Amino acid sequence: MSAQYDFVMKLRSSRSLLAPLISISDSSIAEMISSIGPDFLIVDMEHSVMDVAGLQYILMAAKPLEVVARIRGLEKNEIKKVLDTGVSGIIVPGIETVQEVEEALSYSRIPPLGVRGVGPGRGSGYGYAFTSYIENANKQAVMIQVETKKAFENLSDILSVPGLEGCFIGPVDLTTALGIEFSWNNREFVSVIDTILNECRSRNLVVGIYSPLANKNPEPIIARGFNYIMFGTDREAIQIQYKNSIESFRGKTKTLNLGTDLMRQFRDQ
């Protein structure tokens, strides 16, 4: 059984897997995060300056943890290069139609299932494990990102394309596109999310969603049993920790300085 097949089964059989989003190309960040217990990593190539070379360094640093790449978009050559690195799967953003889903799958599969070419990259052991890699290349997970009004309107059709493993819900872009508030207290938002979740579940598709680290109310996400959660970002973790630490330190400094000033005033009286 291939590692790619094992990963797809892991996604299908699990609930609330935590996958931090890596957007910093310095592979030491991914190495550090991979050592503290996430279920897998997602590398952001859509909203960061990450390129394929940076992705490959992160794969090396995170090993043996699985890595999924959220790629830039529906680009044939990029999909080929990304999959050649040996990622466990890809998330394709910007998908809105059945034709686009079919193209994403075709670009991701080697013949006869698709048109992807395979080179002697890291995924094939730089050519030395080429035969076994070819046997399992079509098992790398392909998921689409649901994030636009048109994608939501075409949801039933695009999720019915054979070969698709699942989807990722981009709640920030999706709520912006639909003109609704991104809040679990908003009934309209909850209805949209539950619609996507139910459409995926009815087809035995994997479904994930984003949750920021600052989320103080994760219960609605946990209760719905998403297969995986894009769990904040590396940049968010750094910002939150430094912000909280700086505020705490300055608050204590202010308190101590105030106490010192009062002691001086009392002594000088």
C-alpha atoms as a printed R data frame, in Angstrom:
    type eleno elety resid chain resno       x      y       z
1   ATOM     1    CA   MET     A     1   0.000  0.000   0.000
2   ATOM     2    CA   SER     A     2   1.442  3.406  -0.982
3   ATOM     3    CA   ALA     A     3   2.065  6.337   1.356
4   ATOM     4    CA   GLN     A     4  -0.257  8.462  -0.814
5   ATOM     5    CA   TYR     A     5  -3.048  5.901  -0.474
6   ATOM     6    CA   ASP     A     6  -2.467  5.729   3.282
7   ATOM     7    CA   PHE     A     7  -2.781  9.515   3.506
8   ATOM     8    CA   VAL     A     8  -6.090  9.609   1.632
9   ATOM     9    CA   MET     A     9  -7.423  6.881   3.924
10  ATOM    10    CA   LYS     A    10  -6.163  8.855   6.922
11  ATOM    11    CA   LEU     A    11  -8.116 11.898   5.741
12  ATOM    12    CA   ARG     A    12 -11.287  9.936   5.042
13  ATOM    13    CA   SER     A    13 -11.291  8.093   8.369
14  ATOM    14    CA   SER     A    14 -10.347 11.019  10.621
15  ATOM    15    CA   ARG     A    15 -12.039 13.999  12.215
16  ATOM    16    CA   SER     A    16 -10.455 17.319  13.191
17  ATOM    17    CA   LEU     A    17  -6.934 16.608  11.959
18  ATOM    18    CA   LEU     A    18  -4.872 19.738  12.648
19  ATOM    19    CA   ALA     A    19  -2.796 21.054   9.749
20  ATOM    20    CA   PRO     A    20  -0.932 24.354  10.291
21  ATOM    21    CA   LEU     A    21  -0.537 26.502   7.185
22  ATOM    22    CA   ILE     A    22   3.102 27.152   6.311
23  ATOM    23    CA   SER     A    23   3.681 30.398   4.416
24  ATOM    24    CA   ILE     A    24   7.275 31.216   5.416
25  ATOM    25    CA   SER     A    25   9.774 29.677   3.027
26  ATOM    26    CA   ASP     A    26  12.494 29.209   5.674
27  ATOM    27    CA   SER     A    27  12.323 25.435   6.128
28  ATOM    28    CA   SER     A    28  13.421 25.673   9.775
29  ATOM    29    CA   ILE     A    29   9.954 27.066  10.585
30  ATOM    30    CA   ALA     A    30   8.275 24.003   9.088
31  ATOM    31    CA   GLU     A    31  10.776 21.719  10.813
32  ATOM    32    CA   MET     A    32  10.041 23.324  14.171
33  ATOM    33    CA   ILE     A    33   6.264 23.199  13.740
34  ATOM    34    CA   SER     A    34   6.345 19.601  12.497
35  ATOM    35    CA   SER     A    35   8.082 18.582  15.727
36  ATOM    36    CA   ILE     A    36   5.286 19.773  18.053
37  ATOM    37    CA   GLY     A    37   2.547 17.377  17.048
38  ATOM    38    CA   PRO     A    38   0.455 18.509  14.053
39  ATOM    39    CA   ASP     A    39  -1.267 15.811  12.002
40  ATOM    40    CA   PHE     A    40   0.136 17.127   8.709
41  ATOM    41    CA   LEU     A    41   1.204 20.425   7.150
42  ATOM    42    CA   ILE     A    42  -0.322 22.540   4.390
43  ATOM    43    CA   VAL     A    43   2.084 24.742   2.435
44  ATOM    44    CA   ASP     A    44   0.592 27.947   1.078
45  ATOM    45    CA   MET     A    45   1.736 28.722  -2.451
46  ATOM    46    CA   GLU     A    46  -1.402 30.756  -3.225
47  ATOM    47    CA   HIS     A    47  -1.064 33.725  -0.869
48  ATOM    48    CA   SER     A    48   2.669 33.650  -0.186
49  ATOM    49    CA   VAL     A    49   5.881 34.026  -2.175
50  ATOM    50    CA   MET     A    50   6.572 30.302  -1.820
51  ATOM    51    CA   ASP     A    51   7.871 28.603  -4.961
52  ATOM    52    CA   VAL     A    52   8.368 24.927  -5.817
53  ATOM    53    CA   ALA     A    53  11.965 24.964  -4.563
54  ATOM    54    CA   GLY     A    54  10.810 26.332  -1.202
55  ATOM    55    CA   LEU     A    55   8.113 23.676  -1.050
56  ATOM    56    CA   GLN     A    56  10.670 20.923  -1.624
57  ATOM    57    CA   TYR     A    57  12.910 22.188   1.200
58  ATOM    58    CA   ILE     A    58   9.887 22.154   3.516
59  ATOM    59    CA   LEU     A    59   9.085 18.574   2.507
60  ATOM    60    CA   MET     A    60  12.623 17.556   3.465
61  ATOM    61    CA   ALA     A    61  12.455 19.416   6.771
62  ATOM    62    CA   ALA     A    62   9.023 18.048   7.737
63  ATOM    63    CA   LYS     A    63   9.740 14.397   6.892
64  ATOM    64    CA   PRO     A    64   8.145 11.982   7.783
65  ATOM    65    CA   LEU     A    65   5.096 14.231   8.291
66  ATOM    66    CA   GLU     A    66   2.788 14.447   5.271
67  ATOM    67    CA   VAL     A    67   2.618 17.736   3.386
68  ATOM    68    CA   VAL     A    68  -0.199 19.071   1.208
69  ATOM    69    CA   ALA     A    69   0.413 22.041  -1.095
70  ATOM    70    CA   ARG     A    70  -2.198 24.704  -1.725
71  ATOM    71    CA   ILE     A    71  -1.003 25.654  -5.175
72  ATOM    72    CA   ARG     A    72  -1.305 28.980  -7.021
73  ATOM    73    CA   GLY     A    73  -4.142 27.912  -9.280
74  ATOM    74    CA   LEU     A    74  -5.137 25.760 -12.210
75  ATOM    75    CA   GLU     A    75  -1.735 25.744 -13.917
76  ATOM    76    CA   LYS     A    76  -0.689 22.566 -15.716
77  ATOM    77    CA   ASN     A    77   3.089 22.924 -15.335
78  ATOM    78    CA   GLU     A    78   2.931 23.998 -11.698
79  ATOM    79    CA   ILE     A    79   0.722 21.038 -10.778
80  ATOM    80    CA   LYS     A    80   3.221 18.705 -12.430
81  ATOM    81    CA   LYS     A    81   6.219 20.233 -10.658
82  ATOM    82    CA   VAL     A    82   4.485 20.315  -7.278
83  ATOM    83    CA   LEU     A    83   3.426 16.677  -7.496
84  ATOM    84    CA   ASP     A    84   6.945 15.692  -8.596
85  ATOM    85    CA   THR     A    85   8.246 16.913  -5.224
86  ATOM    86    CA   GLY     A    86   6.390 14.069  -3.521
87  ATOM    87    CA   VAL     A    87   3.623 15.973  -1.723
88  ATOM    88    CA   SER     A    88   0.803 13.856  -0.352
89  ATOM    89    CA   GLY     A    89  -1.777 15.987  -2.119
90  ATOM    90    CA   ILE     A    90  -2.760 19.365  -3.514
91  ATOM    91    CA   ILE     A    91  -5.522 21.896  -2.932
92  ATOM    92    CA   VAL     A    92  -6.460 23.773  -6.097
93  ATOM    93    CA   PRO     A    93  -7.914 27.263  -5.476
94  ATOM    94    CA   GLY     A    94 -10.220 29.252  -7.719
95  ATOM    95    CA   ILE     A    95 -12.199 26.267  -9.032
96  ATOM    96    CA   GLU     A    96 -15.732 27.141 -10.134
97  ATOM    97    CA   THR     A    97 -16.881 24.741 -12.872
98  ATOM    98    CA   VAL     A    98 -16.999 21.059 -13.742
99  ATOM    99    CA   GLN     A    99 -14.567 21.654 -16.594
100 ATOM   100    CA   GLU     A   100 -12.035 23.194 -14.216
101 ATOM   101    CA   VAL     A   101 -12.304 20.233 -11.838
102 ATOM   102    CA   GLU     A   102 -11.784 17.856 -14.751
103 ATOM   103    CA   GLU     A   103  -8.744 19.839 -15.881
104 ATOM   104    CA   ALA     A   104  -7.253 19.831 -12.379
105 ATOM   105    CA   LEU     A   105  -7.643 16.062 -12.185
106 ATOM   106    CA   SER     A   106  -6.254 15.531 -15.680
107 ATOM   107    CA   TYR     A   107  -3.186 17.677 -14.928
108 ATOM   108    CA   SER     A   108  -2.648 15.674 -11.734
109 ATOM   109    CA   ARG     A   109  -2.926 12.148 -13.173
110 ATOM   110    CA   ILE     A   110  -0.530 10.300 -15.422
111 ATOM   111    CA   PRO     A   111  -1.908  8.443 -18.486
112 ATOM   112    CA   PRO     A   112  -4.333  6.883 -19.048
113 ATOM   113    CA   LEU     A   113  -6.216  8.834 -16.363
114 ATOM   114    CA   GLY     A   114  -4.710 12.193 -17.264
115 ATOM   115    CA   VAL     A   115  -2.031 14.089 -19.129
116 ATOM   116    CA   ARG     A   116   0.550 14.656 -16.418
117 ATOM   117    CA   GLY     A   117   4.151 13.991 -17.300
118 ATOM   118    CA   VAL     A   118   6.512 12.688 -14.602
119 ATOM   119    CA   GLY     A   119  10.166 13.631 -14.248
120 ATOM   120    CA   PRO     A   120  12.993 12.302 -12.054
121 ATOM   121    CA   GLY     A   121  12.130 14.536  -9.103
122 ATOM   122    CA   ARG     A   122  12.178 13.994  -5.383
123 ATOM   123    CA   GLY     A   123   8.911 12.063  -5.411
124 ATOM   124    CA   SER     A   124  10.431  9.326  -7.563
125 ATOM   125    CA   GLY     A   125  13.674  9.171  -5.597
126 ATOM   126    CA   TYR     A   126  15.240 11.343  -8.303
127 ATOM   127    CA   GLY     A   127  14.557  8.551 -10.762
128 ATOM   128    CA   TYR     A   128  15.827  5.582  -8.734
129 ATOM   129    CA   ALA     A   129  12.330  4.647  -7.510
130 ATOM   130    CA   PHE     A   130  10.637  5.636 -10.758
131 ATOM   131    CA   THR     A   131   8.777  2.355 -11.331
132 ATOM   132    CA   SER     A   132   7.150  2.243  -7.906
133 ATOM   133    CA   TYR     A   133   6.373  5.956  -8.068
134 ATOM   134    CA   ILE     A   134   4.564  5.561 -11.391
135 ATOM   135    CA   GLU     A   135   2.471  2.773  -9.865
136 ATOM   136    CA   ASN     A   136   1.263  5.123  -7.114
137 ATOM   137    CA   ALA     A   137   1.421  8.573  -8.724
138 ATOM   138    CA   ASN     A   138  -2.329  8.702  -9.324
139 ATOM   139    CA   LYS     A   139  -3.026  8.265  -5.607
140 ATOM   140    CA   GLN     A   140  -1.844 11.721  -4.558
141 ATOM   141    CA   ALA     A   141  -4.897 13.532  -3.174
142 ATOM   142    CA   VAL     A   142  -6.524 16.221  -5.314
143 ATOM   143    CA   MET     A   143  -8.866 18.601  -3.495
144 ATOM   144    CA   ILE     A   144 -10.492 21.821  -4.649
145 ATOM   145    CA   GLN     A   145 -10.991 25.046  -2.734
146 ATOM   146    CA   VAL     A   146 -14.570 26.306  -2.501
147 ATOM   147    CA   GLU     A   147 -14.291 30.068  -2.105
148 ATOM   148    CA   THR     A   148 -16.448 31.895  -4.671
149 ATOM   149    CA   LYS     A   149 -20.135 32.520  -5.287
150 ATOM   150    CA   LYS     A   150 -20.011 30.647  -8.593
151 ATOM   151    CA   ALA     A   151 -18.357 27.622  -6.970
152 ATOM   152    CA   PHE     A   152 -21.061 27.563  -4.312
153 ATOM   153    CA   GLU     A   153 -23.797 27.810  -6.940
154 ATOM   154    CA   ASN     A   154 -22.205 24.939  -8.903
155 ATOM   155    CA   LEU     A   155 -21.379 22.954  -5.781
156 ATOM   156    CA   SER     A   156 -23.393 19.814  -6.517
157 ATOM   157    CA   ASP     A   157 -21.981 19.489 -10.022
158 ATOM   158    CA   ILE     A   158 -18.330 20.175  -9.229
159 ATOM   159    CA   LEU     A   159 -18.301 17.796  -6.266
160 ATOM   160    CA   SER     A   160 -19.728 15.024  -8.442
161 ATOM   161    CA   VAL     A   161 -16.717 14.814 -10.774
162 ATOM   162    CA   PRO     A   162 -15.235 11.293 -10.470
163 ATOM   163    CA   GLY     A   163 -11.733 11.137  -9.014
164 ATOM   164    CA   LEU     A   164 -12.017 14.167  -6.767
165 ATOM   165    CA   GLU     A   165 -10.902 13.391  -3.196
166 ATOM   166    CA   GLY     A   166 -12.473 16.342  -1.449
167 ATOM   167    CA   CYS     A   167 -12.614 20.062  -0.885
168 ATOM   168    CA   PHE     A   168 -11.357 22.799   1.375
169 ATOM   169    CA   ILE     A   169 -13.695 25.571   2.468
170 ATOM   170    CA   GLY     A   170 -12.086 29.017   2.321
171 ATOM   171    CA   PRO     A   171 -14.478 30.851   4.659
172 ATOM   172    CA   VAL     A   172 -12.892 34.302   4.386
173 ATOM   173    CA   ASP     A   173 -13.046 34.526   0.593
174 ATOM   174    CA   LEU     A   174 -16.357 32.659   0.422
175 ATOM   175    CA   THR     A   175 -18.173 34.939   2.857
176 ATOM   176    CA   THR     A   176 -16.710 37.989   1.114
177 ATOM   177    CA   ALA     A   177 -17.963 36.673  -2.241
178 ATOM   178    CA   LEU     A   178 -21.422 35.933  -0.829
179 ATOM   179    CA   GLY     A   179 -21.631 39.213   1.061
180 ATOM   180    CA   ILE     A   180 -22.210 37.632   4.460
181 ATOM   181    CA   GLU     A   181 -20.446 37.863   7.810
182 ATOM   182    CA   PHE     A   182 -17.791 35.268   8.656
183 ATOM   183    CA   SER     A   183 -19.154 34.274  12.065
184 ATOM   184    CA   TRP     A   184 -20.419 31.028  13.558
185 ATOM   185    CA   ASN     A   185 -23.107 33.145  15.229
186 ATOM   186    CA   ASN     A   186 -24.403 34.130  11.777
187 ATOM   187    CA   ARG     A   187 -27.130 31.702  10.686
188 ATOM   188    CA   GLU     A   188 -26.582 32.440   7.006
189 ATOM   189    CA   PHE     A   189 -22.875 31.602   7.318
190 ATOM   190    CA   VAL     A   190 -23.642 28.397   9.210
191 ATOM   191    CA   SER     A   191 -26.176 27.396   6.544
192 ATOM   192    CA   VAL     A   192 -23.591 27.847   3.765
193 ATOM   193    CA   ILE     A   193 -20.953 25.827   5.622
194 ATOM   194    CA   ASP     A   194 -23.402 23.047   6.476
195 ATOM   195    CA   THR     A   195 -24.559 22.882   2.859
196 ATOM   196    CA   ILE     A   196 -20.996 22.305   1.647
197 ATOM   197    CA   LEU     A   197 -20.298 19.837   4.443
198 ATOM   198    CA   ASN     A   198 -23.421 17.811   3.690
199 ATOM   199    CA   GLU     A   199 -22.758 17.800  -0.067
200 ATOM   200    CA   CYS     A   200 -19.261 16.430   0.591
201 ATOM   201    CA   ARG     A   201 -20.431 13.861   3.134
202 ATOM   202    CA   SER     A   202 -23.130 12.553   0.799
203 ATOM   203    CA   ARG     A   203 -20.389 11.750  -1.739
204 ATOM   204    CA   ASN     A   204 -17.871 10.399   0.792
205 ATOM   205    CA   LEU     A   205 -15.541 13.291   0.050
206 ATOM   206    CA   VAL     A   206 -12.958 14.700   2.425
207 ATOM   207    CA   VAL     A   207 -13.767 18.210   3.661
208 ATOM   208    CA   GLY     A   208 -11.608 20.716   5.524
209 ATOM   209    CA   ILE     A   209 -11.982 24.277   6.760
210 ATOM   210    CA   TYR     A   210  -9.789 27.119   8.005
211 ATOM   211    CA   SER     A   211  -9.737 28.178  11.649
212 ATOM   212    CA   PRO     A   212  -7.482 30.994  12.884
213 ATOM   213    CA   LEU     A   213  -5.398 30.415  15.991
214 ATOM   214    CA   ALA     A   214  -7.179 33.364  17.576
215 ATOM   215    CA   ASN     A   215 -10.537 31.570  17.286
216 ATOM   216    CA   LYS     A   216 -12.048 31.589  20.785
217 ATOM   217    CA   ASN     A   217 -15.015 29.443  19.771
218 ATOM   218    CA   PRO     A   218 -13.804 26.259  18.036
219 ATOM   219    CA   GLU     A   219 -16.753 24.187  19.251
220 ATOM   220    CA   PRO     A   220 -18.901 24.613  16.085
221 ATOM   221    CA   ILE     A   221 -15.999 23.354  13.967
222 ATOM   222    CA   ILE     A   222 -15.236 20.441  16.291
223 ATOM   223    CA   ALA     A   223 -18.920 19.472  16.531
224 ATOM   224    CA   ARG     A   224 -19.243 19.227  12.734
225 ATOM   225    CA   GLY     A   225 -16.384 16.768  12.479
226 ATOM   226    CA   PHE     A   226 -14.497 18.208   9.528
227 ATOM   227    CA   ASN     A   227 -11.876 15.746   8.348
228 ATOM   228    CA   TYR     A   228  -9.158 18.329   8.731
229 ATOM   229    CA   ILE     A   229  -8.685 21.897   9.891
230 ATOM   230    CA   MET     A   230  -6.213 24.335   8.395
231 ATOM   231    CA   PHE     A   231  -5.084 25.414  11.838
232 ATOM   232    CA   GLY     A   232  -3.871 28.983  11.664
233 ATOM   233    CA   THR     A   233  -0.644 30.057   9.979
234 ATOM   234    CA   ASP     A   234   3.002 30.231  10.966
235 ATOM   235    CA   ARG     A   235   2.919 34.018  10.642
236 ATOM   236    CA   GLU     A   236  -0.174 34.230  12.836
237 ATOM   237    CA   ALA     A   237   1.507 32.127  15.521
238 ATOM   238    CA   ILE     A   238   4.537 34.416  15.582
239 ATOM   239    CA   GLN     A   239   2.393 37.564  15.624
240 ATOM   240    CA   ILE     A   240   0.073 36.348  18.390
241 ATOM   241    CA   GLN     A   241   2.864 35.118  20.644
242 ATOM   242    CA   TYR     A   242   4.971 38.249  20.259
243 ATOM   243    CA   LYS     A   243   1.959 40.564  20.619
244 ATOM   244    CA   ASN     A   244   0.782 38.844  23.801
245 ATOM   245    CA   SER     A   245   4.293 38.672  25.244
246 ATOM   246    CA   ILE     A   246   5.080 42.313  24.457
247 ATOM   247    CA   GLU     A   247   1.785 43.513  25.968
248 ATOM   248    CA   SER     A   248   2.288 41.346  29.053
249 ATOM   249    CA   PHE     A   249   5.874 42.501  29.559
250 ATOM   250    CA   ARG     A   250   5.024 46.160  29.124
251 ATOM   251    CA   GLY     A   251   2.043 45.817  31.444
252 ATOM   252    CA   LYS     A   252   4.235 44.367  34.185
253 ATOM   253    CA   THR     A   253   6.911 46.985  33.532
254 ATOM   254    CA   LYS     A   254   4.307 49.734  33.887
255 ATOM   255    CA   THR     A   255   3.028 48.210  37.139
256 ATOM   256    CA   LEU     A   256   6.515 47.843  38.598
257 ATOM   257    CA   ASN     A   257   7.489 51.366  37.555
258 ATOM   258    CA   LEU     A   258   4.319 52.715  39.130
259 ATOM   259    CA   GLY     A   259   5.124 50.875  42.357
260 ATOM   260    CA   THR     A   260   8.672 52.206  42.353
261 ATOM   261    CA   ASP     A   261   7.436 55.764  41.821
262 ATOM   262    CA   LEU     A   262   4.997 55.432  44.743
263 ATOM   263    CA   MET     A   263   7.752 54.098  46.994
264 ATOM   264    CA   ARG     A   264   9.961 57.067  46.092
265 ATOM   265    CA   GLN     A   265   7.153 59.512  46.809
266 ATOM   266    CA   PHE     A   266   6.450 57.873  50.191
267 ATOM   267    CA   ARG     A   267  10.152 57.869  51.081
268 ATOM   268    CA   ASP     A   268  10.620 61.504  50.112
269 ATOM   269    CA   GLN     A   269   7.731 62.725  52.267
